[in-house]
Amino acid sequence: MAVITQFVVVREGVEKMTFTSKKEADAYDRMLDIADNLIPFIQASEASIDDAAAEKLAFYMASNKDTLAALLKGAPVSAAPTAKTPKKKASADA
């Protein structure tokens, strides 16, 4: 019988993602924290963005934070970033 260690990221009682390493789970949890912090920032803009779109945009920005940071520092980005969201291991909702 094999023993499998899994790390589960849970937000507000909802299982978001399951990982096989603590490092990956912590990184995903930090990315969700960043997205949660970006949502009010996006909603405070003068743009008319509904809640669902603000959440999607915040998630996209958080999952591409390195590219976004470079852009904010004035560095040119040659190509569109690819979302670096981790692959789901064995979870329901993301």
N, C-alpha and C positions, 0 to 999 in steps of 0.2 A: 504494500500500500504506500503510495507516494503522499508526501506532505507538501502542500502548495501554500505559500504565504502570499496573501493579497493585501494591497493597501487600497482602501476605498475613500474617495473624496465625497463627502456628504455636505450639502448646503441646505439649510432650512428644512432638514428632515428628508431631503430628496437625494438619492444616490446619483451622483453626476458621472463618475468614471471610476473604473477599477484598474489598478496598476500592479505590476509584479515587483516594482522597486519603490522604496520610500522616496528616493530622490525624484523620480518622475511624478509621484503623487504630490510631493511638496511643491514642485515647479508648477504643476497644474493648479494647485490651490492658490499659489501666489498670483498666477495669471488671472484667476477668477477674482481675487481681491482687487487687482488693478482694474479689471472690467467694472466691478462694483463701484469703484471710486470714480471712474470715468463717466458713468451714466448721469449723475447730477451735473457734471461739468458740461456734457453735451446738451442736456435738457435746458441749461441756463442760457444757451446761445439764442440768438435772434431767429435762427432757422426753425421752421415749423416741422419738428420731428416727433412722430408719435413714439410711445414707450417701446414698442416692439423694435422699431427701427433704431432707436437709441441704444437698446440692449445689443442688437446685432453689430452696430458700429463700434460700441465699446469693446465687445468681444474681439472683433477684428483688430482694433487698435492694440488691445492688450496682447493678442497672440502674435502681433508683429511689432512688439515694442522696440526692438533693436533698430529696425528700419525707421520707425517713427522718431526715435530719439535722434538718429542721424539726420533725418529731414529737419527736425526742429533746430538742430545745430547748424543748418545751412548746407549740409553736404548733399550733393546731387545723387539721386538714385537712378541708375540706368534702366532698371526694369521693375515692373510691378512686383511687390513682394508676394511670396507664396505663404499662405497660412501655415504656421508651424504648430498646429494643434496636434497633440499626441493621438495616436491611434487608439481606439477603444479596445480594451482587452475582453471584457465580458460584462458590460453594463447596459442599463436601459436608457434613460434619458441623459442628454448632455446639455 
